[in-house]
Each structure stands twice: as C-alpha cells, then as structure tokens.
Amino acid sequence: MTPGFIRPFWPAPANVRALVSTRKAGDARHWRDGSESPPRAAGLPAEPVWLTQVHGTAVVAAHDQHDAPPAADAAWTDQPRRVCAVLTADCLPVLFCDRQGNHVAAAHAGWRGLLNGVLERTVDAMGCPSAELLAWMGPAIGPKAFEVGPEVRDAFLQRDPGCTAAFLPGDGDHWYADLYRLARRRLNGLGVRDVRGGGFCTVNESERFYSYRREGEETGRMGAFIWLAE
C-alpha cells in the first residue's frame, strides 16, 4: 500500500497503472493549478490531462492537444504516458481499461452525470467491446450518507424502472441513494460485467477522504488517475 494513495484491486494488464489520492496526499486541486507538485509516490509519468468538470457527459481524448482544461467529465486514451484524471469529493470516480491493455479512461460520475449517461459515453468513446472492459469504482459518498430529494429518485426511475433497490427511504419524502449500485447497474447494462471497487464512504471516512457534503465548498479534492505505461 502506497501512503496517501489507493491502488485499484482489479485484474488489469501489467501496463495499466492507476491510483486514487486520499486526503493524506493533499488537495489534488493544487496539483492542477501548479501550486504544488504531485507527491513522488504518485509516480505519474506526465502532467495529467485536467478537466473542467461540469457534471455533464462530455468525454475527451487525453492524447489530443488541449491548450486549457476542456469542459468534460471523462477522458480516455490509447496512447502511453497520457494520464487521464478526474477530481472528486463525494462524486464517484470510475476507472476503465480493456483486458488487452490498449485503452484506459477515467470518468467523474456525480448523480447528474450518472443519470444522463457519462458512463455510457465513456464506454462508447473507448471503442472497445464492452465485454472486454474492466471498471473500478473509487471513493464516493456511501449509500447511508447520500440523502436526495424525491425528484432525483424519480429521474432515475424514469430512465430505469428497475433501479428501485438503489434507493432506501430517508427522512420525510427523501431517499438514500446508492451511487455504487446505480453505476454498477448502468455498467452491467452496457455489457461491462467485471466491475470492482466500491464500498467506500467519503462522508463517514473523514480521516481518509475529502467530502463536499461534510465540509462544504472549502473541502479539498481527491484525484483519480489512470494511464498506460510504455
């Protein structure tokens, strides 16, 4: 275990490198703005392709030329040393690779992006048969902490009436939503059967993770990174 980082436990090819920072590694926003360098333990081979995340579904190629962080919530690449990255502090980071080790991607899946198809768009952009993909779900707000209004549940049920099990009654007309379960269901529906990770809670694991819901606007961000080694 590398201090300050989580490395996915998944059967990825040897040339696929991935990790997620924790709050012990510092605020990853400072790595993005250049005020701090990533810890050496991260082992990043190059400057990540940072995104301006907007809770949308746009996906960019990390190997394209980007003069400024593009407005997108996912990135993919099939070229080595191009680091795909997303920042989170309750939203769900999802990392992808194919079994041959030719493609990788990182997606930022808050409930809005998840609802509107950011995972589907990411899988489409990678251009691989979905059965050949592996996915790993990183630290996000857990199902016992993510209370949402009835409009959120209704929106998911309108898209997928079968996702009722991902919502449990909360206070009044509110519901507790399970982002991990919703994401797994979406991925399985696409044909991505090997989905690992989950089981974290950024809200309740305060010593380990930043949480927007717990700490507000001033909280830091974790970074989720994936790349192909040469």
C-alpha positions, 0 to 999 in steps of 0.5 A: 500500500502506497501512503496517501494513495489507493491502488485499484484491486482489479485484474488489469494488464501489467501496463495499466497503472492507476491510483486514487489520492486520499486526503493524506496526499493533499488537495489534488486541486493544487496539483492542477493549478501548479501550486504544488507538485504531485507527491513522488509516490504518485509516480505519474509519468506526465502532467495529467490531462485536467478537466473542467468538470461540469457534471455533464457527459462530455468525454475527451481524448487525453492524447489530443492537444488541449491548450486549457482544461476542456469542459468534460467529465471523462477522458480516455486514451490509447496512447502511453504516458497520457494520464487521464484524471478526474477530481472528486469529493463525494462524486464517484470516480470510475476507472476503465481499461480493456483486458488487452491493455490498449485503452484506459479512461477515467470518468467523474460520475456525480448523480447528474452525470450518472443519470444522463449517461457519462458512463455510457459515453465513456464506454462508447468513446473507448471503442472497445467491446464492452465485454472486454472492459474492466471498471473500478469504482473509487471513493464516493459518498456511501449509500447511508450518507447520500440523502436526495430529494424525491425528484432525483429518485424519480429521474432515475426511475424514469430512465430505469424502472428497475433501479428501485433497490438503489434507493432506501427511504430517508427522512420525510419524502427523501431517499438514500441513494446508492451511487455504487449500485446505480453505476454498477447497474448502468455498467452491467447494462452496457455489457461491462460485467467485471466491475470492482471497487466500491464500498467506500464512504467519503462522508463517514471516512473523514480521516481518509477522504475529502467530502463536499457534503461534510465540509462544504465548498472549502473541502479539498479534492481527491484525484483519480488517475489512470494511464498506460505505461510504455 
